[in-house]
């Protein structure tokens, strides 16, 4: 007690709201984890964009989305053909480029420069036509940018990867917004209602004594 009733009231209200925010945030996080909301939305996004089939190194045929989800760069502890809750942009780019440049007739070959990436992307049947053009634009833009800079601090491939990573990160911003609309906001409202009802019930119970 500070001796100032108004100050004590303000501090008390701040503490109560702080405590409620922690309870609500923890409750929402538990709900999202239980529903696997992040992994579900990420999987929906991947399967919607990368829905064409490819041949894997073991000879099996899967969609490019499932090949990315099962790739050693991103799989972590997720189940087969299931997405993790989060995929880093660098790991996504590595998995994507490795899958679309894989040649079943020459499985040990890898693209060594930007021109080989351009050829592999141009020949690939695993990409939606629109995204294939985007990748070709990124690759050629990285090639032109590399030629125009006087001090070579990055390779053409690094610039190309950076552009894909930026595209992926901007897409994840939209996925995060969808997560908030579909799961976070309803879950926050639900938790807030439950906490409010519980507090009121406790207040009523205490008032009777």
Secondary structure, 3 states (H helix, E strand, C coil): CCCCHHHHHHHHHHHHHHHHHHHHHHHHHHHHHHHCHHHHHHHHHHHHHCCCEEECCCCCEEEHHHHHHCCCCCCCCCCCCCCCCCCCHHHHHHHHHHHHCCCHHHCCCCCCCHHHHHHHHHHCCCCCHHHHHHHHHHHHHHHHHHHHCCCCCCCHHHHHHHHHHHHHHHHHHHHHHHHHHHHHHHHHHHHHHHHHHHHHHHHHHHHCC
